[in-house]
């Protein structure tokens, strides 16, 4: 906020002092200056114009180099976005292929998995609600026993304890 205040004050001060932007000479004004001046003045004026022209050329070269650098950065950013999109597409395809090839379900609530089809004895493990598993035998959501597994879990449970994952 301070910078803006200083800038406003400086603009008001310069405006009060009558500061003006430098006047840019047009081609007609330059030619008119040559016709009314002597040879020495014309030579001096040509030298000044040549110097001004060189400064303008240098400024244009600097701007062009900066533009090229900016374009390169934009190209790099676009390349990153393209790579990101390709990676995301590949990942989505792998997930889709996985879900299409597997009979997946998730647990409706905490479920006890048993080591036998009779669902008797001590549970092998308990899984939490919304735990994703692959159904190997049976039908998720239906009465009966299902065999399920995930990366670290295998066991048998009641089929109604699971909801089939929509494909």
VENQUIUR-V303910 format. One record per residue. RES is the residue in three letters. SS is DSSP state (@ for helix, = for strand, . for the rest). D_CENTER is the distance of its C-alpha to the mean C-alpha in whole Angstrom. Layout:
BEGIN
RES_SS_D_CENTER / RES_SS_D_CENTER
END
This chain:
BEGIN
UNK_._31 / UNK_@_33 / UNK_@_32 / UNK_@_32 / UNK_@_35 / UNK_@_36 / UNK_@_35 / UNK_@_37 / UNK_@_40 / UNK_@_40 / UNK_@_39 / UNK_@_42 / UNK_@_44 / UNK_@_44 / UNK_@_44 / UNK_@_48 / UNK_@_49 / UNK_._48 / UNK_._45 / UNK_._44 / UNK_._42 / UNK_._43 / UNK_._45 / UNK_._43 / UNK_._46 / UNK_._46 / UNK_@_48 / UNK_@_51 / UNK_@_52 / UNK_@_51 / UNK_@_54 / UNK_@_56 / UNK_@_56 / UNK_@_57 / UNK_@_60 / UNK_@_62 / UNK_._61 / UNK_._63 / UNK_@_63 / UNK_@_62 / UNK_@_59 / UNK_@_58 / UNK_@_57 / UNK_@_56 / UNK_@_54 / UNK_@_52 / UNK_@_51 / UNK_@_49 / UNK_@_48 / UNK_@_47 / UNK_@_45 / UNK_@_43 / UNK_@_42 / UNK_@_41 / UNK_@_39 / UNK_@_37 / UNK_@_37 / UNK_@_35 / UNK_@_33 / UNK_@_32 / UNK_@_31 / UNK_@_29 / UNK_@_27 / UNK_@_27 / UNK_@_26 / UNK_@_23 / UNK_@_22 / UNK_@_22 / UNK_@_20 / UNK_@_17 / UNK_@_17 / UNK_@_17 / UNK_@_14 / UNK_@_12 / UNK_@_13 / UNK_@_12 / UNK_@_8 / UNK_@_9 / UNK_@_11 / UNK_@_8 / UNK_@_6 / UNK_@_10 / UNK_@_11 / UNK_@_8 / UNK_@_10 / UNK_@_13 / UNK_@_13 / UNK_@_12 / UNK_@_15 / UNK_@_17 / UNK_@_17 / UNK_@_18 / UNK_@_21 / UNK_@_22 / UNK_@_22 / UNK_@_24 / UNK_@_26 / UNK_@_27 / UNK_@_28 / UNK_@_30 / UNK_@_32 / UNK_._33 / UNK_._35 / UNK_=_32 / UNK_=_33 / UNK_=_33 / UNK_=_35 / UNK_._37 / UNK_._38 / UNK_._39 / UNK_=_41 / UNK_=_43 / UNK_=_43 / UNK_=_47 / UNK_._48 / UNK_._50 / UNK_._50 / UNK_._53 / UNK_._50 / UNK_._53 / UNK_._53 / UNK_._51 / UNK_._47 / UNK_._45 / UNK_=_42 / UNK_=_41 / UNK_=_37 / UNK_._35 / UNK_._34 / UNK_._31 / UNK_._32 / UNK_=_31 / UNK_=_33 / UNK_=_34 / UNK_=_38 / UNK_=_40 / UNK_=_43 / UNK_._44 / UNK_._42 / UNK_._40 / UNK_._41 / UNK_._44 / UNK_._48 / UNK_._48 / UNK_=_47 / UNK_=_44 / UNK_=_43 / UNK_=_39 / UNK_=_37 / UNK_._34 / UNK_._33 / UNK_._35 / UNK_._37 / UNK_=_40 / UNK_=_43 / UNK_=_45 / UNK_=_44 / UNK_=_45 / UNK_@_43 / UNK_@_43 / UNK_@_41 / UNK_=_38 / UNK_=_36 / UNK_=_35 / UNK_._31 / UNK_._31 / UNK_._29
END
